Amino acid sequence: MKEKATYIVLASAIVTGAAAAALAGAGAAVAQDAAAGQASFAKCQACHAVGPGAKNKLGPELNGLAGRQAGAAAGYQYSPALKSAGFTWDQSTFADFMQNPRTKVPGNKMAFAGMRDQSEIASLWAYLSHFNVDGSSK
């Protein structure tokens, strides 16, 4: 009976260790994606700002983008097309938009041709989505 109890404890320890390693790996992957996304954000900086003290520029500030209704950043003058786009920003809508902003929301005023690289778009989302509305990190 003691051998069976030892086996159960050992098996539980192995499973727990494997789960912890998987979670640590996932956290590292998200951090790498966010770091790559921060580098990709250089393409966006001329028109957008993010982080503490971010202000609207030629485009809206992007703090709190995850879960925000499209066309709803305070104080920014959106095109009628984006104001009435009717979607909420999440990873999927962001990826669709970033591939070709003019196709996703015809009539919007964003003058960016789009990104083709899906991993770059995912990394950019990982970076942007970690900012709260006030610009602090989640």
PyRosetta script that sets phi, psi and omega in degrees:
from pyrosetta import init, pose_from_sequence

init()
pose = pose_from_sequence("MKEKATYIVLASAIVTGAAAAALAGAGAAVAQDAAAGQASFAKCQACHAVGPGAKNKLGPELNGLAGRQAGAAAGYQYSPALKSAGFTWDQSTFADFMQNPRTKVPGNKMAFAGMRDQSEIASLWAYLSHFNVDGSSK")
pose.set_psi(1, -37.8)
pose.set_omega(1, 179.5)
pose.set_phi(2, -63.6)
pose.set_psi(2, -37.7)
pose.set_omega(2, 179.1)
pose.set_phi(3, -63.7)
pose.set_psi(3, -40.5)
pose.set_omega(3, 180.0)
pose.set_phi(4, -65.4)
pose.set_psi(4, -41.6)
pose.set_omega(4, 178.5)
pose.set_phi(5, -64.3)
pose.set_psi(5, -41.1)
pose.set_omega(5, 177.7)
pose.set_phi(6, -62.6)
pose.set_psi(6, -42.1)
pose.set_omega(6, 179.4)
pose.set_phi(7, -61.7)
pose.set_psi(7, -43.4)
pose.set_omega(7, -179.2)
pose.set_phi(8, -65.0)
pose.set_psi(8, -43.9)
pose.set_omega(8, 178.5)
pose.set_phi(9, -62.8)
pose.set_psi(9, -44.5)
pose.set_omega(9, -180.0)
pose.set_phi(10, -63.9)
pose.set_psi(10, -44.0)
pose.set_omega(10, 179.1)
pose.set_phi(11, -63.0)
pose.set_psi(11, -41.1)
pose.set_omega(11, 177.9)
pose.set_phi(12, -62.9)
pose.set_psi(12, -40.7)
pose.set_omega(12, 179.3)
pose.set_phi(13, -64.1)
pose.set_psi(13, -40.6)
pose.set_omega(13, 179.6)
pose.set_phi(14, -64.9)
pose.set_psi(14, -46.4)
pose.set_omega(14, -179.9)
pose.set_phi(15, -63.0)
pose.set_psi(15, -45.0)
pose.set_omega(15, 179.2)
pose.set_phi(16, -61.4)
pose.set_psi(16, -43.5)
pose.set_omega(16, 178.6)
pose.set_phi(17, -63.4)
pose.set_psi(17, -41.1)
pose.set_omega(17, 178.7)
pose.set_phi(18, -65.2)
pose.set_psi(18, -41.1)
pose.set_omega(18, 179.0)
pose.set_phi(19, -65.3)
pose.set_psi(19, -41.7)
pose.set_omega(19, 178.5)
pose.set_phi(20, -63.4)
pose.set_psi(20, -40.8)
pose.set_omega(20, 178.5)
pose.set_phi(21, -64.8)
pose.set_psi(21, -39.9)
pose.set_omega(21, 178.9)
pose.set_phi(22, -64.8)
pose.set_psi(22, -43.5)
pose.set_omega(22, 178.3)
pose.set_phi(23, -64.9)
pose.set_psi(23, -40.3)
pose.set_omega(23, 178.1)
pose.set_phi(24, -63.3)
pose.set_psi(24, -41.4)
pose.set_omega(24, 178.0)
pose.set_phi(25, -63.7)
pose.set_psi(25, -40.8)
pose.set_omega(25, 178.6)
pose.set_phi(26, -64.7)
pose.set_psi(26, -40.7)
pose.set_omega(26, 177.4)
pose.set_phi(27, -62.8)
pose.set_psi(27, -40.8)
pose.set_omega(27, 178.1)
pose.set_phi(28, -65.6)
pose.set_psi(28, -38.5)
pose.set_omega(28, 179.1)
pose.set_phi(29, -64.9)
pose.set_psi(29, -42.4)
pose.set_omega(29, 177.9)
pose.set_phi(30, -62.9)
pose.set_psi(30, -41.5)
pose.set_omega(30, 178.6)
pose.set_phi(31, -63.3)
pose.set_psi(31, -41.5)
pose.set_omega(31, 177.3)
pose.set_phi(32, -64.2)
pose.set_psi(32, -43.4)
pose.set_omega(32, 178.7)
pose.set_phi(33, -60.4)
pose.set_psi(33, -44.7)
pose.set_omega(33, -179.8)
pose.set_phi(34, -64.1)
pose.set_psi(34, -38.5)
pose.set_omega(34, 177.8)
pose.set_phi(35, -65.0)
pose.set_psi(35, -42.2)
pose.set_omega(35, 176.5)
pose.set_phi(36, -65.2)
pose.set_psi(36, -38.5)
pose.set_omega(36, 178.0)
pose.set_phi(37, -64.7)
pose.set_psi(37, -36.9)
pose.set_omega(37, 177.1)
pose.set_phi(38, -62.8)
pose.set_psi(38, -40.3)
pose.set_omega(38, 177.4)
pose.set_phi(39, -65.4)
pose.set_psi(39, -41.2)
pose.set_omega(39, 178.3)
pose.set_phi(40, -65.5)
pose.set_psi(40, -29.7)
pose.set_omega(40, -179.1)
pose.set_phi(41, -61.7)
pose.set_psi(41, -17.5)
pose.set_omega(41, 176.6)
pose.set_phi(42, -56.3)
pose.set_psi(42, -31.3)
pose.set_omega(42, 178.1)
pose.set_phi(43, -69.2)
pose.set_psi(43, -21.3)
pose.set_omega(43, -173.8)
pose.set_phi(44, -99.1)
pose.set_psi(44, -20.2)
pose.set_omega(44, -170.0)
pose.set_phi(45, -60.0)
pose.set_psi(45, -26.9)
pose.set_omega(45, 179.9)
pose.set_phi(46, -62.8)
pose.set_psi(46, -31.0)
pose.set_omega(46, -175.3)
pose.set_phi(47, -113.3)
pose.set_psi(47, -22.6)
pose.set_omega(47, -174.5)
pose.set_phi(48, -127.4)
pose.set_psi(48, 153.6)
pose.set_omega(48, 175.0)
pose.set_phi(49, -129.5)
pose.set_psi(49, 155.2)
pose.set_omega(49, 178.3)
pose.set_phi(50, -151.0)
pose.set_psi(50, 152.2)
pose.set_omega(50, 178.9)
pose.set_phi(51, 103.8)
pose.set_psi(51, -178.4)
pose.set_omega(51, -179.1)
pose.set_phi(52, -56.8)
pose.set_psi(52, 133.4)
pose.set_omega(52, 177.9)
pose.set_phi(53, 77.7)
pose.set_psi(53, 6.6)
pose.set_omega(53, -179.1)
pose.set_phi(54, -61.9)
pose.set_psi(54, 139.3)
pose.set_omega(54, 178.3)
pose.set_phi(55, -126.8)
pose.set_psi(55, 158.5)
pose.set_omega(55, 173.5)
pose.set_phi(56, -63.7)
pose.set_psi(56, 141.8)
pose.set_omega(56, 176.7)
pose.set_phi(57, -122.5)
pose.set_psi(57, -136.8)
pose.set_omega(57, 172.9)
pose.set_phi(58, -61.5)
pose.set_psi(58, -33.5)
pose.set_omega(58, 172.9)
pose.set_phi(59, -115.0)
pose.set_psi(59, 170.3)
pose.set_omega(59, -178.6)
pose.set_phi(60, -72.5)
pose.set_psi(60, 155.1)
pose.set_omega(60, 171.7)
pose.set_phi(61, -67.0)
pose.set_psi(61, 152.8)
pose.set_omega(61, -170.9)
pose.set_phi(62, -112.5)
pose.set_psi(62, 15.1)
pose.set_omega(62, 175.2)
pose.set_phi(63, -65.0)
pose.set_psi(63, 139.3)
pose.set_omega(63, 177.6)
pose.set_phi(64, 67.5)
pose.set_psi(64, 27.1)
pose.set_omega(64, -177.3)
pose.set_phi(65, -62.5)
pose.set_psi(65, -42.1)
pose.set_omega(65, -178.9)
pose.set_phi(66, -62.0)
pose.set_psi(66, 119.2)
pose.set_omega(66, 178.7)
pose.set_phi(67, 89.9)
pose.set_psi(67, -2.8)
pose.set_omega(67, -179.8)
pose.set_phi(68, -84.8)
pose.set_psi(68, 142.4)
pose.set_omega(68, 174.9)
pose.set_phi(69, -67.2)
pose.set_psi(69, 136.9)
pose.set_omega(69, 177.4)
pose.set_phi(70, -59.4)
pose.set_psi(70, 137.5)
pose.set_omega(70, 178.3)
pose.set_phi(71, 76.9)
pose.set_psi(71, 27.4)
pose.set_omega(71, -172.7)
pose.set_phi(72, -126.9)
pose.set_psi(72, 12.8)
pose.set_omega(72, 177.3)
pose.set_phi(73, -69.2)
pose.set_psi(73, 132.3)
pose.set_omega(73, -176.8)
pose.set_phi(74, -60.2)
pose.set_psi(74, 135.1)
pose.set_omega(74, 172.9)
pose.set_phi(75, 80.0)
pose.set_psi(75, 2.4)
pose.set_omega(75, -179.6)
pose.set_phi(76, -103.2)
pose.set_psi(76, 138.5)
pose.set_omega(76, -179.9)
pose.set_phi(77, -90.8)
pose.set_psi(77, 90.5)
pose.set_omega(77, -179.8)
pose.set_phi(78, -76.1)
pose.set_psi(78, 158.5)
pose.set_omega(78, 170.8)
pose.set_phi(79, -68.0)
pose.set_psi(79, 152.1)
pose.set_omega(79, 175.2)
pose.set_phi(80, -55.9)
pose.set_psi(80, -33.8)
pose.set_omega(80, -179.1)
pose.set_phi(81, -62.3)
pose.set_psi(81, -45.2)
pose.set_omega(81, -178.2)
pose.set_phi(82, -75.6)
pose.set_psi(82, -34.2)
pose.set_omega(82, 176.8)
pose.set_phi(83, -59.5)
pose.set_psi(83, -34.2)
pose.set_omega(83, -176.7)
pose.set_phi(84, -106.1)
pose.set_psi(84, 17.4)
pose.set_omega(84, -177.2)
pose.set_phi(85, -62.7)
pose.set_psi(85, -32.1)
pose.set_omega(85, 173.2)
pose.set_phi(86, 74.6)
pose.set_psi(86, 28.1)
pose.set_omega(86, 175.3)
pose.set_phi(87, -132.6)
pose.set_psi(87, 162.6)
pose.set_omega(87, 177.3)
pose.set_phi(88, -107.5)
pose.set_psi(88, 141.2)
pose.set_omega(88, -179.4)
pose.set_phi(89, -71.8)
pose.set_psi(89, 124.1)
pose.set_omega(89, 170.3)
pose.set_phi(90, -144.9)
pose.set_psi(90, -177.4)
pose.set_omega(90, -175.7)
pose.set_phi(91, -59.4)
pose.set_psi(91, -39.3)
pose.set_omega(91, -177.7)
pose.set_phi(92, -70.2)
pose.set_psi(92, -49.1)
pose.set_omega(92, -179.1)
pose.set_phi(93, -66.5)
pose.set_psi(93, -35.5)
pose.set_omega(93, 177.2)
pose.set_phi(94, -63.4)
pose.set_psi(94, -45.2)
pose.set_omega(94, 179.9)
pose.set_phi(95, -62.3)
pose.set_psi(95, -44.2)
pose.set_omega(95, 177.8)
pose.set_phi(96, -59.8)
pose.set_psi(96, -45.6)
pose.set_omega(96, -178.3)
pose.set_phi(97, -65.1)
pose.set_psi(97, -45.8)
pose.set_omega(97, -175.0)
pose.set_phi(98, -68.8)
pose.set_psi(98, -24.6)
pose.set_omega(98, 177.1)
pose.set_phi(99, -64.1)
pose.set_psi(99, -39.8)
pose.set_omega(99, 178.7)
pose.set_phi(100, -163.7)
pose.set_psi(100, 90.0)
pose.set_omega(100, -176.0)
pose.set_phi(101, -55.6)
pose.set_psi(101, -35.2)
pose.set_omega(101, -177.4)
pose.set_phi(102, -71.6)
pose.set_psi(102, -29.6)
pose.set_omega(102, 178.2)
pose.set_phi(103, -79.9)
pose.set_psi(103, -41.1)
pose.set_omega(103, -178.8)
pose.set_phi(104, -64.1)
pose.set_psi(104, -43.4)
pose.set_omega(104, -180.0)
pose.set_phi(105, -133.5)
pose.set_psi(105, 83.8)
pose.set_omega(105, 179.3)
pose.set_phi(106, -57.4)
pose.set_psi(106, 133.9)
pose.set_omega(106, 179.8)
pose.set_phi(107, 93.7)
pose.set_psi(107, -1.7)
pose.set_omega(107, 176.8)
pose.set_phi(108, -74.6)
pose.set_psi(108, 162.4)
pose.set_omega(108, -174.5)
pose.set_phi(109, -99.8)
pose.set_psi(109, 10.0)
pose.set_omega(109, 178.4)
pose.set_phi(110, -71.8)
pose.set_psi(110, 123.1)
pose.set_omega(110, -175.1)
pose.set_phi(111, -96.9)
pose.set_psi(111, 35.8)
pose.set_omega(111, -179.1)
pose.set_phi(112, -106.5)
pose.set_psi(112, 131.0)
pose.set_omega(112, -176.4)
pose.set_phi(113, -68.9)
pose.set_psi(113, -27.1)
pose.set_omega(113, 179.5)
pose.set_phi(114, 117.1)
pose.set_psi(114, 169.7)
pose.set_omega(114, 178.2)
pose.set_phi(115, -115.0)
pose.set_psi(115, 137.8)
pose.set_omega(115, 179.0)
pose.set_phi(116, -97.5)
pose.set_psi(116, -28.2)
pose.set_omega(116, -174.7)
pose.set_phi(117, -77.9)
pose.set_psi(117, 109.9)
pose.set_omega(117, -178.0)
pose.set_phi(118, -61.3)
pose.set_psi(118, -35.2)
pose.set_omega(118, 180.0)
pose.set_phi(119, -70.8)
pose.set_psi(119, -33.0)
pose.set_omega(119, 176.1)
pose.set_phi(120, -67.1)
pose.set_psi(120, -41.9)
pose.set_omega(120, 177.9)
pose.set_phi(121, -62.3)
pose.set_psi(121, -44.1)
pose.set_omega(121, 179.1)
pose.set_phi(122, -63.0)
pose.set_psi(122, -39.9)
pose.set_omega(122, 178.5)
pose.set_phi(123, -66.8)
pose.set_psi(123, -40.8)
pose.set_omega(123, 178.2)
pose.set_phi(124, -62.8)
pose.set_psi(124, -41.6)
pose.set_omega(124, 176.3)
pose.set_phi(125, -62.6)
pose.set_psi(125, -43.1)
pose.set_omega(125, 179.1)
pose.set_phi(126, -57.9)
pose.set_psi(126, -39.7)
pose.set_omega(126, 178.8)
pose.set_phi(127, -69.1)
pose.set_psi(127, -53.9)
pose.set_omega(127, -175.2)
pose.set_phi(128, -65.1)
pose.set_psi(128, -36.0)
pose.set_omega(128, -174.3)
pose.set_phi(129, -74.6)
pose.set_psi(129, -6.0)
pose.set_omega(129, 178.1)
pose.set_phi(130, -92.2)
pose.set_psi(130, 7.5)
pose.set_omega(130, 177.1)
pose.set_phi(131, -100.6)
pose.set_psi(131, 129.8)
pose.set_omega(131, 173.3)
pose.set_phi(132, -75.5)
pose.set_psi(132, 171.9)
pose.set_omega(132, -179.8)
pose.set_phi(133, -56.9)
pose.set_psi(133, -36.2)
pose.set_omega(133, -178.1)
pose.set_phi(134, -83.7)
pose.set_psi(134, 1.7)
pose.set_omega(134, 178.5)
pose.set_phi(135, 91.8)
pose.set_psi(135, -7.3)
pose.set_omega(135, 177.1)
pose.set_phi(136, -74.7)
pose.set_psi(136, 159.8)
pose.set_omega(136, 178.7)
pose.set_phi(137, -82.2)
pose.set_psi(137, 145.0)
pose.set_omega(137, 176.9)
pose.set_phi(138, -74.7)
pose.dump_pdb("model.pdb")
